[in-house]
Amino acid sequence: MLKSLDVGFNFAAVKPESGPRRRWCIFTSAGDHNAIRLWLKGNTQPRWNLVIAYYGDDSEEFSELAKVSSYAFRTKGGKFQILKKLVTEKPEFFDQYSHVWVCDDDIKMSAAQIDEAFAIAEFYEFWVAQPAFSPRSKISHLINEYAGSHCDYRLVNFVEENTPIFLREKLIPFLNVYNGSLTGHGNDWWYLNFFKANELGHLRNFRKTNELGRFAIIDRIQVINPHDVEKGQREIDRLQPLAERYARWVEVMIINGLVVFPQMIFASCKISSHRIPGVPVTRFDVARRIASSPIRKLVRKYKKLSADWRKKRKATAVAGRIAQ
């Protein structure tokens, strides 16, 4: 494993580990309350490299994390901010990898789950994917909660910023335009806008649907995103208070013309039924979504008109009895 130095942001101090080259990488910014050792438990031969940017103040904890990581360094900031600076200063850093998992340090998952998530993301050539969150998790977006055993993965237009697995050839172009100004809110909307996930499901884009991107939530793998009460004070709040993070996101959204859009599920799939690599959000999936949307609108409109008609009829009857 790496024998890294206790430095600020000196990437020259990061040395590659010896041994076989691995094509998968987990990148995380870690504090003192992390679940990283759980990721490695019982896995003597991981199929992926672990890169840790430590932002805590405990030198002993940093030393222990360095022992179990492939690369480690000390710095402050949010994980996408650090990732941006890392790629800016060392553009070749991730060149050996096909996929980079940009993961929160407190996500509870096993080594076997990590292996399988990488394997599924690679097989289907998803641009960005994430594991589903167990019902025991903190759920910030309902779309990310485990959907049930009827599907192994869902094709969607939203992947949350706490657990995205990126195709490396897509991550690097995004980081080239990302300016690192967001600490921990809005990064997901930014990269999804960059990949044009907001254009999926629109009739005007029907003919180029297969060119827009591949995004998935992998229900075959359930991980736990711990509730805030389990973690005590959120370490990200020490970097920047929540109100300031939201305010900064609004500013970035306006400056860069970014949009927040409805989260959609285009298809729920079983791996046994889709053995072909590189399954995109197909035109059939989007056509089905487009077709179902007007139907739902018509049903809602019919119900409203029926309710209004019943109210008007009742009011007329009451007025007639009063007149008598």
C-alpha positions as CSV (number, residue, x, y, z in Angstrom):
1,M,0.0,0.0,0.0
2,L,1.0,3.7,-0.3
3,K,3.3,5.3,2.2
4,S,2.0,8.8,1.8
5,L,3.3,12.0,3.3
6,D,1.4,14.3,5.8
7,V,1.2,17.3,3.5
8,G,-1.2,20.1,2.6
9,F,-2.1,19.9,-1.1
10,N,1.2,18.6,-2.4
11,F,0.2,16.0,-5.0
12,A,3.9,15.4,-5.8
13,A,4.0,13.5,-2.5
14,V,1.5,11.0,-3.7
15,K,3.2,7.8,-4.8
16,P,1.5,5.0,-6.9
17,E,1.3,1.7,-5.2
18,S,3.2,-1.3,-6.5
19,G,1.4,-4.4,-7.9
20,P,-1.2,-4.9,-10.6
21,R,-2.8,-2.0,-12.4
22,R,-6.5,-1.7,-11.5
23,R,-9.1,-0.2,-13.7
24,W,-11.5,1.0,-11.0
25,C,-11.0,3.7,-8.4
26,I,-12.9,5.1,-5.4
27,F,-12.2,8.7,-4.6
28,T,-13.4,10.1,-1.3
29,S,-12.7,13.1,0.9
30,A,-12.6,11.7,4.5
31,G,-13.1,13.1,7.9
32,D,-12.7,11.5,11.3
33,H,-16.1,9.8,11.3
34,N,-15.8,7.7,8.2
35,A,-16.9,4.1,7.1
36,I,-13.9,3.4,4.9
37,R,-12.6,0.4,6.9
38,L,-16.0,-1.2,6.3
39,W,-15.4,-1.0,2.6
40,L,-12.3,-3.0,2.9
41,K,-13.3,-5.5,5.6
42,G,-12.5,-9.1,4.5
43,N,-11.2,-8.0,1.1
44,T,-7.5,-8.9,1.0
45,Q,-7.3,-8.4,-2.8
46,P,-9.5,-5.4,-3.8
47,R,-10.2,-5.0,-7.5
48,W,-10.1,-1.2,-7.2
49,N,-7.7,1.5,-5.9
50,L,-8.8,3.8,-3.0
51,V,-7.8,7.4,-3.1
52,I,-8.4,9.4,0.1
53,A,-8.2,13.2,0.6
54,Y,-8.2,13.6,4.3
55,Y,-9.6,16.9,5.6
56,G,-9.6,16.0,9.4
57,D,-7.2,17.2,12.0
58,D,-6.1,13.9,13.6
59,S,-2.7,12.9,12.3
60,E,-3.1,9.4,13.7
61,E,-6.3,8.9,11.8
62,F,-4.7,10.1,8.6
63,S,-1.8,7.7,9.2
64,E,-4.2,4.7,9.6
65,L,-6.2,5.7,6.5
66,A,-3.0,6.0,4.5
67,K,-2.2,2.4,5.4
68,V,-5.4,1.1,3.9
69,S,-5.5,3.4,0.8
70,S,-3.7,3.3,-2.5
71,Y,-3.1,7.1,-2.4
72,A,-3.7,9.6,0.4
73,F,-3.1,13.3,1.1
74,R,-4.3,16.0,3.4
75,T,-6.3,19.0,2.4
76,K,-9.5,20.9,3.1
77,G,-12.6,21.2,1.0
78,G,-15.5,19.3,-0.5
79,K,-14.8,16.2,-2.5
80,F,-15.7,17.7,-5.9
81,Q,-13.6,20.8,-5.1
82,I,-10.6,18.6,-4.2
83,L,-11.2,16.4,-7.2
84,K,-11.1,19.5,-9.5
85,K,-7.9,20.7,-8.0
86,L,-6.3,17.2,-8.2
87,V,-7.1,16.8,-11.9
88,T,-6.0,20.4,-12.6
89,E,-2.6,19.8,-11.0
90,K,-2.2,16.2,-12.2
91,P,-4.2,15.8,-15.3
92,E,-3.0,12.2,-15.8
93,F,-3.9,11.1,-12.3
94,F,-7.0,9.0,-13.3
95,D,-5.8,7.9,-16.8
96,Q,-5.4,4.2,-15.8
97,Y,-9.0,3.9,-14.7
98,S,-12.2,3.1,-16.7
99,H,-14.4,4.2,-13.8
100,V,-14.1,6.6,-10.8
101,W,-16.5,6.4,-7.9
102,V,-16.8,9.8,-6.2
103,C,-18.1,8.6,-2.8
104,D,-19.0,10.1,0.5
105,D,-16.8,8.7,3.2
106,D,-19.7,7.7,5.5
107,I,-21.6,5.4,3.1
108,K,-22.0,2.0,4.6
109,M,-21.3,-0.8,2.1
110,S,-19.2,-3.9,1.7
111,A,-16.3,-4.8,-0.5
112,A,-18.5,-7.2,-2.4
113,Q,-21.1,-4.5,-3.1
114,I,-18.4,-2.2,-4.4
115,D,-17.1,-4.8,-6.7
116,E,-20.5,-5.6,-8.1
117,A,-21.5,-1.9,-8.5
118,F,-18.3,-1.3,-10.6
119,A,-18.9,-4.4,-12.6
120,I,-22.5,-3.5,-13.5
121,A,-21.6,0.1,-14.3
122,E,-18.8,-1.1,-16.6
123,F,-20.8,-3.8,-18.3
124,Y,-23.7,-1.5,-19.2
125,E,-21.4,1.5,-20.0
126,F,-23.4,3.9,-17.8
127,W,-22.0,7.4,-17.9
128,V,-23.0,7.9,-14.3
129,A,-24.6,5.4,-11.9
130,Q,-25.2,4.8,-8.2
131,P,-26.3,2.1,-5.9
132,A,-29.8,2.4,-4.4
133,F,-30.2,3.5,-0.9
134,S,-31.7,1.1,1.7
135,P,-35.0,2.2,3.3
136,R,-32.9,2.6,6.5
137,S,-31.0,5.4,4.8
138,K,-31.4,9.2,4.8
139,I,-33.3,9.8,1.6
140,S,-32.9,13.2,0.1
141,H,-34.4,12.2,-3.3
142,L,-37.2,9.6,-3.4
143,I,-35.9,8.3,-6.8
144,N,-32.7,7.0,-5.0
145,E,-34.5,4.7,-2.6
146,Y,-34.5,0.9,-3.2
147,A,-37.3,0.2,-5.7
148,G,-37.8,-3.5,-4.8
149,S,-36.7,-6.9,-6.1
150,H,-38.6,-6.6,-9.4
151,C,-35.7,-4.7,-10.9
152,D,-31.9,-4.8,-10.7
153,Y,-31.3,-1.3,-12.1
154,R,-33.4,1.6,-13.3
155,L,-32.6,3.9,-16.2
156,V,-33.1,7.4,-14.9
157,N,-32.1,11.1,-15.5
158,F,-30.8,11.7,-11.9
159,V,-27.8,10.4,-9.9
160,E,-27.1,12.0,-6.6
161,E,-23.7,13.5,-5.8
162,N,-23.0,11.5,-2.7
163,T,-22.3,8.2,-4.5
164,P,-21.9,8.7,-8.3
165,I,-19.8,6.1,-10.3
166,F,-18.5,8.0,-13.3
167,L,-17.2,6.6,-16.6
168,R,-13.8,8.3,-16.4
169,E,-14.0,9.5,-20.0
170,K,-17.1,11.5,-19.0
171,L,-15.9,12.7,-15.6
172,I,-12.7,14.4,-16.9
173,P,-14.5,16.7,-19.4
174,F,-17.0,17.7,-16.7
175,L,-14.2,18.6,-14.3
176,N,-12.5,20.6,-17.1
177,V,-15.5,23.0,-17.0
178,Y,-16.5,22.7,-13.3
179,N,-14.9,25.5,-11.4
180,G,-14.9,24.0,-7.9
181,S,-17.1,26.7,-6.4
182,L,-19.7,24.4,-4.8
183,T,-18.9,22.8,-1.5
184,G,-21.6,20.2,-1.2
185,H,-24.9,21.2,-2.8
186,G,-25.8,21.3,-6.5
187,N,-22.8,19.4,-7.9
188,D,-25.2,16.7,-9.1
189,W,-27.4,19.1,-11.0
190,W,-24.3,20.7,-12.5
191,Y,-22.9,17.4,-13.9
192,L,-26.3,16.2,-15.0
193,N,-26.8,19.5,-16.9
194,F,-23.4,19.1,-18.5
195,F,-24.3,15.6,-19.7
196,K,-27.7,16.9,-20.8
197,A,-29.7,14.5,-18.6
198,N,-32.3,17.3,-18.4
199,E,-33.1,16.7,-22.1
200,L,-34.0,13.1,-21.7
201,G,-37.7,12.4,-22.0
202,H,-38.5,15.4,-24.3
203,L,-40.3,14.8,-27.6
204,R,-38.0,17.2,-29.4
205,N,-35.0,15.0,-28.5
206,F,-36.7,11.7,-29.5
207,R,-34.4,11.0,-32.4
208,K,-31.2,11.7,-30.5
209,T,-32.2,10.0,-27.2
210,N,-29.5,7.3,-27.5
211,E,-26.8,10.1,-27.8
212,L,-27.7,12.0,-24.6
213,G,-26.4,9.7,-21.9
214,R,-26.8,6.7,-19.7
215,F,-27.7,7.1,-16.1
216,A,-28.8,4.4,-13.7
217,I,-29.7,3.5,-10.1
218,I,-28.5,0.0,-9.3
219,D,-31.2,-1.6,-7.1
220,R,-29.3,-4.9,-7.1
221,I,-27.0,-3.1,-4.6
222,Q,-28.4,-1.4,-1.5
223,V,-26.1,0.7,0.6
224,I,-26.8,2.8,3.7
225,N,-26.6,6.6,3.6
226,P,-26.6,7.3,7.4
227,H,-29.0,9.8,8.9
228,D,-27.6,13.0,10.3
229,V,-28.4,12.0,13.9
230,E,-26.1,9.0,13.5
231,K,-23.2,11.2,12.5
232,G,-23.7,14.0,15.0
233,Q,-22.7,17.3,13.4
234,R,-22.2,17.0,9.7
235,E,-18.6,17.6,8.9
236,I,-19.5,19.4,5.7
237,D,-21.2,22.0,7.9
238,R,-17.9,22.9,9.4
239,L,-16.6,23.6,5.9
240,Q,-19.6,25.8,4.9
241,P,-23.0,26.3,6.6
242,L,-26.0,24.9,4.8
243,A,-27.5,28.3,4.1
244,E,-24.3,29.5,2.4
245,R,-24.1,26.3,0.4
246,Y,-27.7,26.8,-1.0
247,A,-27.0,30.5,-1.7
248,R,-23.8,29.6,-3.6
249,W,-25.7,27.0,-5.6
250,V,-28.4,29.5,-6.7
251,E,-25.6,31.9,-7.7
252,V,-23.8,29.2,-9.8
253,M,-27.1,28.1,-11.3
254,I,-27.9,31.6,-12.6
255,I,-24.4,32.3,-13.8
256,N,-24.1,29.0,-15.7
257,G,-27.6,28.7,-16.9
258,L,-28.2,25.4,-15.1
259,V,-31.7,24.0,-14.4
260,V,-33.3,21.8,-11.9
261,F,-35.6,19.3,-13.6
262,P,-38.2,16.6,-12.8
263,Q,-36.5,13.3,-11.9
264,M,-37.7,10.5,-14.2
265,I,-37.5,6.7,-14.3
266,F,-37.5,5.5,-18.0
267,A,-37.2,1.8,-17.4
268,S,-36.9,-0.8,-14.7
269,C,-34.7,-3.7,-15.8
270,K,-33.5,-7.1,-14.7
271,I,-29.9,-8.1,-15.5
272,S,-31.1,-11.5,-16.7
273,S,-33.2,-9.8,-19.4
274,H,-30.5,-7.4,-20.6
275,R,-27.3,-9.2,-21.4
276,I,-26.2,-6.8,-24.0
277,P,-23.4,-4.4,-22.9
278,G,-24.0,-0.7,-23.2
279,V,-27.7,-0.6,-22.8
280,P,-28.7,3.1,-23.2
281,V,-32.0,4.8,-22.4
282,T,-33.6,3.6,-25.5
283,R,-36.0,5.5,-27.7
284,F,-38.6,2.9,-26.8
285,D,-38.2,3.8,-23.1
286,V,-38.5,7.5,-23.8
287,A,-41.4,7.0,-26.1
288,R,-43.2,5.1,-23.4
289,R,-42.5,7.9,-21.0
290,I,-43.7,10.6,-23.4
291,A,-46.9,8.7,-24.2
292,S,-47.7,8.1,-20.6
293,S,-47.3,11.7,-19.6
294,P,-50.2,13.2,-21.7
295,I,-52.4,10.3,-20.5
296,R,-51.7,11.2,-16.8
297,K,-52.5,14.9,-17.6
298,L,-55.8,14.0,-19.2
299,V,-56.8,11.8,-16.3
300,R,-56.0,14.6,-13.8
301,K,-57.9,17.1,-16.0
302,Y,-60.9,14.8,-16.2
303,K,-61.0,14.3,-12.5
304,K,-60.9,18.0,-11.9
305,L,-63.6,18.7,-14.4
306,S,-65.8,16.0,-12.9
307,A,-65.3,17.4,-9.4
308,D,-66.1,20.9,-10.6
309,W,-69.2,19.7,-12.4
310,R,-70.4,17.8,-9.3
311,K,-69.9,20.9,-7.1
312,K,-71.7,23.1,-9.6
313,R,-74.6,20.6,-9.8
314,K,-74.9,20.5,-6.0
315,A,-74.8,24.3,-5.7
316,T,-77.6,24.6,-8.3
317,A,-79.8,22.0,-6.4
318,V,-79.3,23.9,-3.1
319,A,-80.1,27.2,-4.8
320,G,-83.3,25.6,-6.2
321,R,-84.5,24.4,-2.8
322,I,-83.9,27.8,-1.3
323,A,-85.9,29.5,-4.0
324,Q,-88.8,27.2,-3.3
